[in-house]
Amino acid sequence: MINFIKKIELHKPKNQKNDSQESKNDIEYSKKQDLIKEIKIICNELDKTNIWFQMEKDSDLIDACIHQREVLHARYRYLINKIKFDKIS
């Protein structure tokens, strides 16, 4: 019985390593796409916040715009650094 199992293991297709590599590549690609989507969303939100800032007259709401921009800039920097340090390109 053990010899039979060893023979089966010897005859396993060698594509299994490629499949795992492909699935790893798929996961990395998916992470990259998720990060790119999130960066695009952040950029759109920054554009909206900048328009809001330019149109706002109330000083309290201007402060809110400034804080919102800071939040979005921090998130943007985080995502860019994540791409750099994870070597996603």
Phi and psi restraints in degrees (range 20) as a CNS / XPLOR table:
assign (resid 1 and name C) (resid 2 and name N)
       (resid 2 and name CA) (resid 2 and name C) 1.0 -63.4 20.0 2
assign (resid 2 and name N) (resid 2 and name CA)
       (resid 2 and name C) (resid 3 and name N) 1.0 -40.9 20.0 2
assign (resid 2 and name C) (resid 3 and name N)
       (resid 3 and name CA) (resid 3 and name C) 1.0 -62.6 20.0 2
assign (resid 3 and name N) (resid 3 and name CA)
       (resid 3 and name C) (resid 4 and name N) 1.0 -37.6 20.0 2
assign (resid 3 and name C) (resid 4 and name N)
       (resid 4 and name CA) (resid 4 and name C) 1.0 -62.5 20.0 2
assign (resid 4 and name N) (resid 4 and name CA)
       (resid 4 and name C) (resid 5 and name N) 1.0 -44.2 20.0 2
assign (resid 4 and name C) (resid 5 and name N)
       (resid 5 and name CA) (resid 5 and name C) 1.0 -64.1 20.0 2
assign (resid 5 and name N) (resid 5 and name CA)
       (resid 5 and name C) (resid 6 and name N) 1.0 -41.5 20.0 2
assign (resid 5 and name C) (resid 6 and name N)
       (resid 6 and name CA) (resid 6 and name C) 1.0 -62.3 20.0 2
assign (resid 6 and name N) (resid 6 and name CA)
       (resid 6 and name C) (resid 7 and name N) 1.0 -40.0 20.0 2
assign (resid 6 and name C) (resid 7 and name N)
       (resid 7 and name CA) (resid 7 and name C) 1.0 -64.1 20.0 2
assign (resid 7 and name N) (resid 7 and name CA)
       (resid 7 and name C) (resid 8 and name N) 1.0 -39.8 20.0 2
assign (resid 7 and name C) (resid 8 and name N)
       (resid 8 and name CA) (resid 8 and name C) 1.0 -63.7 20.0 2
assign (resid 8 and name N) (resid 8 and name CA)
       (resid 8 and name C) (resid 9 and name N) 1.0 -43.0 20.0 2
assign (resid 8 and name C) (resid 9 and name N)
       (resid 9 and name CA) (resid 9 and name C) 1.0 -64.6 20.0 2
assign (resid 9 and name N) (resid 9 and name CA)
       (resid 9 and name C) (resid 10 and name N) 1.0 -35.0 20.0 2
assign (resid 9 and name C) (resid 10 and name N)
       (resid 10 and name CA) (resid 10 and name C) 1.0 -68.1 20.0 2
assign (resid 10 and name N) (resid 10 and name CA)
       (resid 10 and name C) (resid 11 and name N) 1.0 -29.7 20.0 2
assign (resid 10 and name C) (resid 11 and name N)
       (resid 11 and name CA) (resid 11 and name C) 1.0 -97.8 20.0 2
assign (resid 11 and name N) (resid 11 and name CA)
       (resid 11 and name C) (resid 12 and name N) 1.0 11.9 20.0 2
assign (resid 11 and name C) (resid 12 and name N)
       (resid 12 and name CA) (resid 12 and name C) 1.0 -66.1 20.0 2
assign (resid 12 and name N) (resid 12 and name CA)
       (resid 12 and name C) (resid 13 and name N) 1.0 142.1 20.0 2
assign (resid 12 and name C) (resid 13 and name N)
       (resid 13 and name CA) (resid 13 and name C) 1.0 -62.2 20.0 2
assign (resid 13 and name N) (resid 13 and name CA)
       (resid 13 and name C) (resid 14 and name N) 1.0 141.2 20.0 2
assign (resid 13 and name C) (resid 14 and name N)
       (resid 14 and name CA) (resid 14 and name C) 1.0 -76.2 20.0 2
assign (resid 14 and name N) (resid 14 and name CA)
       (resid 14 and name C) (resid 15 and name N) 1.0 -6.3 20.0 2
assign (resid 14 and name C) (resid 15 and name N)
       (resid 15 and name CA) (resid 15 and name C) 1.0 -70.9 20.0 2
assign (resid 15 and name N) (resid 15 and name CA)
       (resid 15 and name C) (resid 16 and name N) 1.0 -10.7 20.0 2
assign (resid 15 and name C) (resid 16 and name N)
       (resid 16 and name CA) (resid 16 and name C) 1.0 -61.8 20.0 2
assign (resid 16 and name N) (resid 16 and name CA)
       (resid 16 and name C) (resid 17 and name N) 1.0 -38.0 20.0 2
assign (resid 16 and name C) (resid 17 and name N)
       (resid 17 and name CA) (resid 17 and name C) 1.0 -64.6 20.0 2
assign (resid 17 and name N) (resid 17 and name CA)
       (resid 17 and name C) (resid 18 and name N) 1.0 -40.9 20.0 2
assign (resid 17 and name C) (resid 18 and name N)
       (resid 18 and name CA) (resid 18 and name C) 1.0 -65.2 20.0 2
assign (resid 18 and name N) (resid 18 and name CA)
       (resid 18 and name C) (resid 19 and name N) 1.0 -37.9 20.0 2
assign (resid 18 and name C) (resid 19 and name N)
       (resid 19 and name CA) (resid 19 and name C) 1.0 -61.9 20.0 2
assign (resid 19 and name N) (resid 19 and name CA)
       (resid 19 and name C) (resid 20 and name N) 1.0 -42.2 20.0 2
assign (resid 19 and name C) (resid 20 and name N)
       (resid 20 and name CA) (resid 20 and name C) 1.0 -68.5 20.0 2
assign (resid 20 and name N) (resid 20 and name CA)
       (resid 20 and name C) (resid 21 and name N) 1.0 -36.3 20.0 2
assign (resid 20 and name C) (resid 21 and name N)
       (resid 21 and name CA) (resid 21 and name C) 1.0 -66.8 20.0 2
assign (resid 21 and name N) (resid 21 and name CA)
       (resid 21 and name C) (resid 22 and name N) 1.0 -40.5 20.0 2
assign (resid 21 and name C) (resid 22 and name N)
       (resid 22 and name CA) (resid 22 and name C) 1.0 -64.9 20.0 2
assign (resid 22 and name N) (resid 22 and name CA)
       (resid 22 and name C) (resid 23 and name N) 1.0 -40.8 20.0 2
assign (resid 22 and name C) (resid 23 and name N)
       (resid 23 and name CA) (resid 23 and name C) 1.0 -67.4 20.0 2
assign (resid 23 and name N) (resid 23 and name CA)
       (resid 23 and name C) (resid 24 and name N) 1.0 -35.4 20.0 2
assign (resid 23 and name C) (resid 24 and name N)
       (resid 24 and name CA) (resid 24 and name C) 1.0 -64.7 20.0 2
assign (resid 24 and name N) (resid 24 and name CA)
       (resid 24 and name C) (resid 25 and name N) 1.0 -42.3 20.0 2
assign (resid 24 and name C) (resid 25 and name N)
       (resid 25 and name CA) (resid 25 and name C) 1.0 -64.4 20.0 2
assign (resid 25 and name N) (resid 25 and name CA)
       (resid 25 and name C) (resid 26 and name N) 1.0 -37.8 20.0 2
assign (resid 25 and name C) (resid 26 and name N)
       (resid 26 and name CA) (resid 26 and name C) 1.0 -64.0 20.0 2
assign (resid 26 and name N) (resid 26 and name CA)
       (resid 26 and name C) (resid 27 and name N) 1.0 -40.4 20.0 2
assign (resid 26 and name C) (resid 27 and name N)
       (resid 27 and name CA) (resid 27 and name C) 1.0 -65.7 20.0 2
assign (resid 27 and name N) (resid 27 and name CA)
       (resid 27 and name C) (resid 28 and name N) 1.0 -44.4 20.0 2
assign (resid 27 and name C) (resid 28 and name N)
       (resid 28 and name CA) (resid 28 and name C) 1.0 -62.6 20.0 2
assign (resid 28 and name N) (resid 28 and name CA)
       (resid 28 and name C) (resid 29 and name N) 1.0 -41.5 20.0 2
assign (resid 28 and name C) (resid 29 and name N)
       (resid 29 and name CA) (resid 29 and name C) 1.0 -63.0 20.0 2
assign (resid 29 and name N) (resid 29 and name CA)
       (resid 29 and name C) (resid 30 and name N) 1.0 -41.2 20.0 2
assign (resid 29 and name C) (resid 30 and name N)
       (resid 30 and name CA) (resid 30 and name C) 1.0 -64.4 20.0 2
assign (resid 30 and name N) (resid 30 and name CA)
       (resid 30 and name C) (resid 31 and name N) 1.0 -42.2 20.0 2
assign (resid 30 and name C) (resid 31 and name N)
       (resid 31 and name CA) (resid 31 and name C) 1.0 -62.3 20.0 2
assign (resid 31 and name N) (resid 31 and name CA)
       (resid 31 and name C) (resid 32 and name N) 1.0 -42.3 20.0 2
assign (resid 31 and name C) (resid 32 and name N)
       (resid 32 and name CA) (resid 32 and name C) 1.0 -61.8 20.0 2
assign (resid 32 and name N) (resid 32 and name CA)
       (resid 32 and name C) (resid 33 and name N) 1.0 -44.9 20.0 2
assign (resid 32 and name C) (resid 33 and name N)
       (resid 33 and name CA) (resid 33 and name C) 1.0 -64.5 20.0 2
assign (resid 33 and name N) (resid 33 and name CA)
       (resid 33 and name C) (resid 34 and name N) 1.0 -39.0 20.0 2
assign (resid 33 and name C) (resid 34 and name N)
       (resid 34 and name CA) (resid 34 and name C) 1.0 -63.4 20.0 2
assign (resid 34 and name N) (resid 34 and name CA)
       (resid 34 and name C) (resid 35 and name N) 1.0 -42.6 20.0 2
assign (resid 34 and name C) (resid 35 and name N)
       (resid 35 and name CA) (resid 35 and name C) 1.0 -64.8 20.0 2
assign (resid 35 and name N) (resid 35 and name CA)
       (resid 35 and name C) (resid 36 and name N) 1.0 -41.2 20.0 2
assign (resid 35 and name C) (resid 36 and name N)
       (resid 36 and name CA) (resid 36 and name C) 1.0 -63.9 20.0 2
assign (resid 36 and name N) (resid 36 and name CA)
       (resid 36 and name C) (resid 37 and name N) 1.0 -42.5 20.0 2
assign (resid 36 and name C) (resid 37 and name N)
       (resid 37 and name CA) (resid 37 and name C) 1.0 -60.5 20.0 2
assign (resid 37 and name N) (resid 37 and name CA)
       (resid 37 and name C) (resid 38 and name N) 1.0 -44.2 20.0 2
assign (resid 37 and name C) (resid 38 and name N)
       (resid 38 and name CA) (resid 38 and name C) 1.0 -65.8 20.0 2
assign (resid 38 and name N) (resid 38 and name CA)
       (resid 38 and name C) (resid 39 and name N) 1.0 -38.0 20.0 2
assign (resid 38 and name C) (resid 39 and name N)
       (resid 39 and name CA) (resid 39 and name C) 1.0 -64.0 20.0 2
assign (resid 39 and name N) (resid 39 and name CA)
       (resid 39 and name C) (resid 40 and name N) 1.0 -41.2 20.0 2
assign (resid 39 and name C) (resid 40 and name N)
       (resid 40 and name CA) (resid 40 and name C) 1.0 -62.6 20.0 2
assign (resid 40 and name N) (resid 40 and name CA)
       (resid 40 and name C) (resid 41 and name N) 1.0 -40.6 20.0 2
assign (resid 40 and name C) (resid 41 and name N)
       (resid 41 and name CA) (resid 41 and name C) 1.0 -63.4 20.0 2
assign (resid 41 and name N) (resid 41 and name CA)
       (resid 41 and name C) (resid 42 and name N) 1.0 -44.1 20.0 2
assign (resid 41 and name C) (resid 42 and name N)
       (resid 42 and name CA) (resid 42 and name C) 1.0 -61.2 20.0 2
assign (resid 42 and name N) (resid 42 and name CA)
       (resid 42 and name C) (resid 43 and name N) 1.0 -43.4 20.0 2
assign (resid 42 and name C) (resid 43 and name N)
       (resid 43 and name CA) (resid 43 and name C) 1.0 -62.3 20.0 2
assign (resid 43 and name N) (resid 43 and name CA)
       (resid 43 and name C) (resid 44 and name N) 1.0 -41.6 20.0 2
assign (resid 43 and name C) (resid 44 and name N)
       (resid 44 and name CA) (resid 44 and name C) 1.0 -63.2 20.0 2
assign (resid 44 and name N) (resid 44 and name CA)
       (resid 44 and name C) (resid 45 and name N) 1.0 -42.1 20.0 2
assign (resid 44 and name C) (resid 45 and name N)
       (resid 45 and name CA) (resid 45 and name C) 1.0 -64.6 20.0 2
assign (resid 45 and name N) (resid 45 and name CA)
       (resid 45 and name C) (resid 46 and name N) 1.0 -38.3 20.0 2
assign (resid 45 and name C) (resid 46 and name N)
       (resid 46 and name CA) (resid 46 and name C) 1.0 -62.3 20.0 2
assign (resid 46 and name N) (resid 46 and name CA)
       (resid 46 and name C) (resid 47 and name N) 1.0 -41.9 20.0 2
assign (resid 46 and name C) (resid 47 and name N)
       (resid 47 and name CA) (resid 47 and name C) 1.0 -60.8 20.0 2
assign (resid 47 and name N) (resid 47 and name CA)
       (resid 47 and name C) (resid 48 and name N) 1.0 -45.0 20.0 2
assign (resid 47 and name C) (resid 48 and name N)
       (resid 48 and name CA) (resid 48 and name C) 1.0 -62.8 20.0 2
assign (resid 48 and name N) (resid 48 and name CA)
       (resid 48 and name C) (resid 49 and name N) 1.0 -42.1 20.0 2
assign (resid 48 and name C) (resid 49 and name N)
       (resid 49 and name CA) (resid 49 and name C) 1.0 -66.4 20.0 2
assign (resid 49 and name N) (resid 49 and name CA)
       (resid 49 and name C) (resid 50 and name N) 1.0 -38.0 20.0 2
assign (resid 49 and name C) (resid 50 and name N)
       (resid 50 and name CA) (resid 50 and name C) 1.0 -65.2 20.0 2
assign (resid 50 and name N) (resid 50 and name CA)
       (resid 50 and name C) (resid 51 and name N) 1.0 -39.3 20.0 2
assign (resid 50 and name C) (resid 51 and name N)
       (resid 51 and name CA) (resid 51 and name C) 1.0 -65.0 20.0 2
assign (resid 51 and name N) (resid 51 and name CA)
       (resid 51 and name C) (resid 52 and name N) 1.0 -43.8 20.0 2
assign (resid 51 and name C) (resid 52 and name N)
       (resid 52 and name CA) (resid 52 and name C) 1.0 -59.3 20.0 2
assign (resid 52 and name N) (resid 52 and name CA)
       (resid 52 and name C) (resid 53 and name N) 1.0 -43.6 20.0 2
assign (resid 52 and name C) (resid 53 and name N)
       (resid 53 and name CA) (resid 53 and name C) 1.0 -60.5 20.0 2
assign (resid 53 and name N) (resid 53 and name CA)
       (resid 53 and name C) (resid 54 and name N) 1.0 -43.6 20.0 2
assign (resid 53 and name C) (resid 54 and name N)
       (resid 54 and name CA) (resid 54 and name C) 1.0 -67.8 20.0 2
assign (resid 54 and name N) (resid 54 and name CA)
       (resid 54 and name C) (resid 55 and name N) 1.0 -29.2 20.0 2
assign (resid 54 and name C) (resid 55 and name N)
       (resid 55 and name CA) (resid 55 and name C) 1.0 -91.9 20.0 2
assign (resid 55 and name N) (resid 55 and name CA)
       (resid 55 and name C) (resid 56 and name N) 1.0 -17.2 20.0 2
assign (resid 55 and name C) (resid 56 and name N)
       (resid 56 and name CA) (resid 56 and name C) 1.0 -74.7 20.0 2
assign (resid 56 and name N) (resid 56 and name CA)
       (resid 56 and name C) (resid 57 and name N) 1.0 142.3 20.0 2
assign (resid 56 and name C) (resid 57 and name N)
       (resid 57 and name CA) (resid 57 and name C) 1.0 -112.1 20.0 2
assign (resid 57 and name N) (resid 57 and name CA)
       (resid 57 and name C) (resid 58 and name N) 1.0 -31.1 20.0 2
assign (resid 57 and name C) (resid 58 and name N)
       (resid 58 and name CA) (resid 58 and name C) 1.0 -75.9 20.0 2
assign (resid 58 and name N) (resid 58 and name CA)
       (resid 58 and name C) (resid 59 and name N) 1.0 131.1 20.0 2
assign (resid 58 and name C) (resid 59 and name N)
       (resid 59 and name CA) (resid 59 and name C) 1.0 -65.6 20.0 2
assign (resid 59 and name N) (resid 59 and name CA)
       (resid 59 and name C) (resid 60 and name N) 1.0 -34.1 20.0 2
assign (resid 59 and name C) (resid 60 and name N)
       (resid 60 and name CA) (resid 60 and name C) 1.0 -66.5 20.0 2
assign (resid 60 and name N) (resid 60 and name CA)
       (resid 60 and name C) (resid 61 and name N) 1.0 -40.3 20.0 2
assign (resid 60 and name C) (resid 61 and name N)
       (resid 61 and name CA) (resid 61 and name C) 1.0 -73.6 20.0 2
assign (resid 61 and name N) (resid 61 and name CA)
       (resid 61 and name C) (resid 62 and name N) 1.0 -28.7 20.0 2
assign (resid 61 and name C) (resid 62 and name N)
       (resid 62 and name CA) (resid 62 and name C) 1.0 -63.8 20.0 2
assign (resid 62 and name N) (resid 62 and name CA)
       (resid 62 and name C) (resid 63 and name N) 1.0 -42.2 20.0 2
assign (resid 62 and name C) (resid 63 and name N)
       (resid 63 and name CA) (resid 63 and name C) 1.0 -60.5 20.0 2
assign (resid 63 and name N) (resid 63 and name CA)
       (resid 63 and name C) (resid 64 and name N) 1.0 -40.6 20.0 2
assign (resid 63 and name C) (resid 64 and name N)
       (resid 64 and name CA) (resid 64 and name C) 1.0 -62.8 20.0 2
assign (resid 64 and name N) (resid 64 and name CA)
       (resid 64 and name C) (resid 65 and name N) 1.0 -39.5 20.0 2
assign (resid 64 and name C) (resid 65 and name N)
       (resid 65 and name CA) (resid 65 and name C) 1.0 -61.8 20.0 2
assign (resid 65 and name N) (resid 65 and name CA)
       (resid 65 and name C) (resid 66 and name N) 1.0 -44.4 20.0 2
assign (resid 65 and name C) (resid 66 and name N)
       (resid 66 and name CA) (resid 66 and name C) 1.0 -62.5 20.0 2
assign (resid 66 and name N) (resid 66 and name CA)
       (resid 66 and name C) (resid 67 and name N) 1.0 -44.0 20.0 2
assign (resid 66 and name C) (resid 67 and name N)
       (resid 67 and name CA) (resid 67 and name C) 1.0 -65.0 20.0 2
assign (resid 67 and name N) (resid 67 and name CA)
       (resid 67 and name C) (resid 68 and name N) 1.0 -39.6 20.0 2
assign (resid 67 and name C) (resid 68 and name N)
       (resid 68 and name CA) (resid 68 and name C) 1.0 -63.1 20.0 2
assign (resid 68 and name N) (resid 68 and name CA)
       (resid 68 and name C) (resid 69 and name N) 1.0 -41.3 20.0 2
assign (resid 68 and name C) (resid 69 and name N)
       (resid 69 and name CA) (resid 69 and name C) 1.0 -62.6 20.0 2
assign (resid 69 and name N) (resid 69 and name CA)
       (resid 69 and name C) (resid 70 and name N) 1.0 -40.6 20.0 2
assign (resid 69 and name C) (resid 70 and name N)
       (resid 70 and name CA) (resid 70 and name C) 1.0 -63.4 20.0 2
assign (resid 70 and name N) (resid 70 and name CA)
       (resid 70 and name C) (resid 71 and name N) 1.0 -40.8 20.0 2
assign (resid 70 and name C) (resid 71 and name N)
       (resid 71 and name CA) (resid 71 and name C) 1.0 -61.6 20.0 2
assign (resid 71 and name N) (resid 71 and name CA)
       (resid 71 and name C) (resid 72 and name N) 1.0 -47.8 20.0 2
assign (resid 71 and name C) (resid 72 and name N)
       (resid 72 and name CA) (resid 72 and name C) 1.0 -65.8 20.0 2
assign (resid 72 and name N) (resid 72 and name CA)
       (resid 72 and name C) (resid 73 and name N) 1.0 -39.2 20.0 2
assign (resid 72 and name C) (resid 73 and name N)
       (resid 73 and name CA) (resid 73 and name C) 1.0 -64.1 20.0 2
assign (resid 73 and name N) (resid 73 and name CA)
       (resid 73 and name C) (resid 74 and name N) 1.0 -39.9 20.0 2
assign (resid 73 and name C) (resid 74 and name N)
       (resid 74 and name CA) (resid 74 and name C) 1.0 -64.1 20.0 2
assign (resid 74 and name N) (resid 74 and name CA)
       (resid 74 and name C) (resid 75 and name N) 1.0 -43.2 20.0 2
assign (resid 74 and name C) (resid 75 and name N)
       (resid 75 and name CA) (resid 75 and name C) 1.0 -64.3 20.0 2
assign (resid 75 and name N) (resid 75 and name CA)
       (resid 75 and name C) (resid 76 and name N) 1.0 -40.8 20.0 2
assign (resid 75 and name C) (resid 76 and name N)
       (resid 76 and name CA) (resid 76 and name C) 1.0 -61.4 20.0 2
assign (resid 76 and name N) (resid 76 and name CA)
       (resid 76 and name C) (resid 77 and name N) 1.0 -47.8 20.0 2
assign (resid 76 and name C) (resid 77 and name N)
       (resid 77 and name CA) (resid 77 and name C) 1.0 -60.2 20.0 2
assign (resid 77 and name N) (resid 77 and name CA)
       (resid 77 and name C) (resid 78 and name N) 1.0 -40.7 20.0 2
assign (resid 77 and name C) (resid 78 and name N)
       (resid 78 and name CA) (resid 78 and name C) 1.0 -59.8 20.0 2
assign (resid 78 and name N) (resid 78 and name CA)
       (resid 78 and name C) (resid 79 and name N) 1.0 -46.8 20.0 2
assign (resid 78 and name C) (resid 79 and name N)
       (resid 79 and name CA) (resid 79 and name C) 1.0 -65.9 20.0 2
assign (resid 79 and name N) (resid 79 and name CA)
       (resid 79 and name C) (resid 80 and name N) 1.0 -40.9 20.0 2
assign (resid 79 and name C) (resid 80 and name N)
       (resid 80 and name CA) (resid 80 and name C) 1.0 -63.3 20.0 2
assign (resid 80 and name N) (resid 80 and name CA)
       (resid 80 and name C) (resid 81 and name N) 1.0 -44.2 20.0 2
assign (resid 80 and name C) (resid 81 and name N)
       (resid 81 and name CA) (resid 81 and name C) 1.0 -64.5 20.0 2
assign (resid 81 and name N) (resid 81 and name CA)
       (resid 81 and name C) (resid 82 and name N) 1.0 -36.1 20.0 2
assign (resid 81 and name C) (resid 82 and name N)
       (resid 82 and name CA) (resid 82 and name C) 1.0 -62.1 20.0 2
assign (resid 82 and name N) (resid 82 and name CA)
       (resid 82 and name C) (resid 83 and name N) 1.0 -42.6 20.0 2
assign (resid 82 and name C) (resid 83 and name N)
       (resid 83 and name CA) (resid 83 and name C) 1.0 -63.4 20.0 2
assign (resid 83 and name N) (resid 83 and name CA)
       (resid 83 and name C) (resid 84 and name N) 1.0 -43.4 20.0 2
assign (resid 83 and name C) (resid 84 and name N)
       (resid 84 and name CA) (resid 84 and name C) 1.0 -65.6 20.0 2
assign (resid 84 and name N) (resid 84 and name CA)
       (resid 84 and name C) (resid 85 and name N) 1.0 -49.0 20.0 2
assign (resid 84 and name C) (resid 85 and name N)
       (resid 85 and name CA) (resid 85 and name C) 1.0 -75.5 20.0 2
assign (resid 85 and name N) (resid 85 and name CA)
       (resid 85 and name C) (resid 86 and name N) 1.0 -30.2 20.0 2
assign (resid 85 and name C) (resid 86 and name N)
       (resid 86 and name CA) (resid 86 and name C) 1.0 -82.6 20.0 2
assign (resid 86 and name N) (resid 86 and name CA)
       (resid 86 and name C) (resid 87 and name N) 1.0 -3.0 20.0 2
assign (resid 86 and name C) (resid 87 and name N)
       (resid 87 and name CA) (resid 87 and name C) 1.0 55.4 20.0 2
assign (resid 87 and name N) (resid 87 and name CA)
       (resid 87 and name C) (resid 88 and name N) 1.0 45.0 20.0 2
assign (resid 87 and name C) (resid 88 and name N)
       (resid 88 and name CA) (resid 88 and name C) 1.0 -93.3 20.0 2
assign (resid 88 and name N) (resid 88 and name CA)
       (resid 88 and name C) (resid 89 and name N) 1.0 115.9 20.0 2
